[in-house]
Each structure stands twice: as structure tokens, then as C-alpha cells.
Amino acid sequence: SQVTAEFNAQVAKVFSALERDAIGLDSHQHLHMIPLLFDSIISVAQNFPVDHVRIPEEPFFLTSLSNKMWRNYIGSNFIKHLL
């Protein structure tokens, strides 16, 4: 409930500062995709004119990258796709 209250306060402040009919929701490093936080975001989206919530969708691919680039891809992106 505290997370939802904080999200409500942040969205209310941003929405009141903008002159728009609707806003989109996103978060730094896609933290809003954590299930508990996502539920709070959906709850907040019902209280404000939200036209979209960003859902990151990146295709999984294999490539012939150099060894250094391949290690970087495996290090973070591969784990992200597994999650």
C-alpha cells in the first residue's frame, strides 16, 4: 500500500505539471516490471488518464559477435531473457 501511495503521489505531481489529456508510465531500468510493483502501477493507472504502460519486449537472438561483445550480451541480456 505504501508503494501504491508513493506511485499515486508521483503520478499526480507529474500529471498536474503537464498539460496533456493522458500520460504514459515507465520506470528507470524497468523496475515497474517487478510483479509487486507492476500491480501497483496498474492500480495507479486506474486513477489517472494513463494511455500506456511501457512493456519492454526485446527479441532473443544469437549472433556472431566478437568474444568481448558476446560476454557482455551473455552477462546481462541472457539473464534478463531467462527471467
GROMACS elastic network, one bead per residue, 0.5 to 0.9 nm:
[ bonds ]
;  ai    aj funct       b0    kb
    1     4     6  0.51084   500
    1     5     6  0.60827   500
    1     6     6  0.86034   500
    1    40     6  0.81483   500
    2     5     6  0.50214   500
    2     6     6  0.61530   500
    2     7     6  0.85900   500
    3     6     6  0.51249   500
    3     7     6  0.61519   500
    3     8     6  0.85413   500
    3    37     6  0.74195   500
    3    40     6  0.68819   500
    4     7     6  0.50558   500
    4     8     6  0.60455   500
    4     9     6  0.85818   500
    4    37     6  0.80848   500
    4    39     6  0.86289   500
    4    41     6  0.72331   500
    4    43     6  0.73403   500
    4    44     6  0.68755   500
    5     8     6  0.50564   500
    5     9     6  0.62137   500
    5    10     6  0.87058   500
    5    40     6  0.87061   500
    5    44     6  0.85836   500
    6     9     6  0.50734   500
    6    10     6  0.61995   500
    6    11     6  0.85793   500
    7    10     6  0.51331   500
    7    11     6  0.60294   500
    7    12     6  0.83702   500
    7    40     6  0.74686   500
    7    41     6  0.71003   500
    7    44     6  0.67900   500
    8    11     6  0.52590   500
    8    12     6  0.59325   500
    8    13     6  0.85315   500
    8    40     6  0.89594   500
    8    41     6  0.86260   500
    8    43     6  0.88174   500
    8    44     6  0.57209   500
    8    45     6  0.88085   500
    8    47     6  0.80881   500
    8    48     6  0.88128   500
    9    12     6  0.51561   500
    9    13     6  0.61941   500
    9    14     6  0.87296   500
   10    13     6  0.52162   500
   10    14     6  0.62776   500
   10    15     6  0.85001   500
   11    14     6  0.51709   500
   11    15     6  0.58417   500
   11    16     6  0.83924   500
   11    25     6  0.85341   500
   11    44     6  0.78993   500
   11    45     6  0.89956   500
   11    48     6  0.80276   500
   12    15     6  0.51281   500
   12    16     6  0.60131   500
   12    17     6  0.85939   500
   12    48     6  0.78883   500
   13    16     6  0.53223   500
   13    17     6  0.63760   500
   13    18     6  0.89345   500
   14    17     6  0.51701   500
   14    18     6  0.64008   500
   15    18     6  0.52872   500
   15    19     6  0.76526   500
   15    20     6  0.77207   500
   15    22     6  0.81090   500
   15    23     6  0.72077   500
   15    48     6  0.82954   500
   15    49     6  0.89191   500
   16    19     6  0.74535   500
   18    21     6  0.89425   500
   18    23     6  0.87938   500
   19    22     6  0.88968   500
   20    23     6  0.70232   500
   21    49     6  0.69164   500
   21    50     6  0.86993   500
   21    51     6  0.89879   500
   22    48     6  0.77923   500
   22    50     6  0.51584   500
   22    51     6  0.57077   500
   22    52     6  0.87677   500
   23    48     6  0.83828   500
   23    49     6  0.65752   500
   23    51     6  0.58571   500
   23    52     6  0.72696   500
   24    49     6  0.88032   500
   24    50     6  0.55672   500
   24    51     6  0.56480   500
   24    53     6  0.56622   500
   24    54     6  0.73701   500
   25    32     6  0.88495   500
   25    41     6  0.79649   500
   25    45     6  0.81907   500
   25    50     6  0.72293   500
   25    51     6  0.83755   500
   25    52     6  0.63818   500
   25    54     6  0.62750   500
   26    29     6  0.89989   500
   26    30     6  0.69330   500
   26    31     6  0.85376   500
   26    32     6  0.69319   500
   26    52     6  0.88298   500
   26    53     6  0.61217   500
   26    54     6  0.53985   500
   26    55     6  0.82289   500
   27    30     6  0.51071   500
   27    31     6  0.58569   500
   27    32     6  0.58007   500
   27    33     6  0.86470   500
   27    54     6  0.84439   500
   28    31     6  0.62818   500
   28    32     6  0.81823   500
   29    32     6  0.83896   500
   30    33     6  0.56652   500
   30    34     6  0.80170   500
   30    54     6  0.85138   500
   30    55     6  0.83113   500
   30    56     6  0.76082   500
   31    34     6  0.58091   500
   31    37     6  0.73175   500
   31    38     6  0.83019   500
   32    35     6  0.77155   500
   32    36     6  0.83993   500
   32    37     6  0.52557   500
   32    38     6  0.50285   500
   32    39     6  0.86387   500
   32    40     6  0.85045   500
   32    41     6  0.69176   500
   32    54     6  0.89084   500
   33    36     6  0.83234   500
   33    37     6  0.67137   500
   33    38     6  0.53315   500
   33    39     6  0.89762   500
   33    55     6  0.75687   500
   33    56     6  0.85771   500
   34    37     6  0.53374   500
   34    38     6  0.57965   500
   34    39     6  0.85973   500
   35    39     6  0.61998   500
   35    40     6  0.87382   500
   36    39     6  0.53662   500
   36    40     6  0.66621   500
   36    41     6  0.89443   500
   37    40     6  0.50661   500
   37    41     6  0.62406   500
   37    42     6  0.87249   500
   38    42     6  0.62108   500
   38    43     6  0.85534   500
   39    42     6  0.51818   500
   39    43     6  0.62480   500
   39    44     6  0.87381   500
   40    44     6  0.62067   500
   40    45     6  0.85491   500
   41    44     6  0.50625   500
   41    45     6  0.60536   500
   41    46     6  0.87650   500
   41    53     6  0.82675   500
   42    46     6  0.65142   500
   42    53     6  0.83528   500
   43    46     6  0.54233   500
   43    47     6  0.70906   500
   44    47     6  0.52602   500
   44    48     6  0.67336   500
   44    50     6  0.87695   500
   45    48     6  0.54569   500
   45    49     6  0.69645   500
   45    50     6  0.54864   500
   45    51     6  0.85043   500
   45    52     6  0.86002   500
   45    53     6  0.82878   500
   46    49     6  0.74986   500
   46    50     6  0.76338   500
   47    50     6  0.84155   500
   50    53     6  0.75971   500
   52    55     6  0.89619   500
   58    81     6  0.84906   500
   59    81     6  0.88036   500
   60    77     6  0.86677   500
   60    78     6  0.81359   500
   60    81     6  0.71323   500
   62    65     6  0.86887   500
   63    70     6  0.82172   500
   64    67     6  0.87591   500
   64    70     6  0.79515   500
   65    68     6  0.79274   500
   65    69     6  0.58322   500
   65    70     6  0.55179   500
   66    69     6  0.53578   500
   66    70     6  0.60011   500
   66    71     6  0.86930   500
   67    70     6  0.50106   500
   67    71     6  0.62344   500
   67    72     6  0.87649   500
   68    71     6  0.53291   500
   68    72     6  0.65328   500
   68    73     6  0.88601   500
   69    72     6  0.51066   500
   69    73     6  0.62490   500
   69    74     6  0.86898   500
   70    73     6  0.50597   500
   70    74     6  0.61426   500
   70    75     6  0.84368   500
   71    74     6  0.51254   500
   71    75     6  0.58938   500
   71    76     6  0.88835   500
   72    75     6  0.50373   500
   72    76     6  0.66227   500
   72    77     6  0.79259   500
   73    76     6  0.59256   500
   73    77     6  0.53007   500
   73    78     6  0.64468   500
   74    77     6  0.58975   500
   74    79     6  0.71189   500
   75    78     6  0.64781   500
   75    79     6  0.68123   500
   76    79     6  0.54577   500
   76    80     6  0.61873   500
   76    81     6  0.88285   500
   77    81     6  0.62226   500
   77    82     6  0.86342   500
   78    81     6  0.51807   500
   78    82     6  0.63199   500
   78    83     6  0.87966   500
   79    83     6  0.62951   500
   80    83     6  0.51954   500
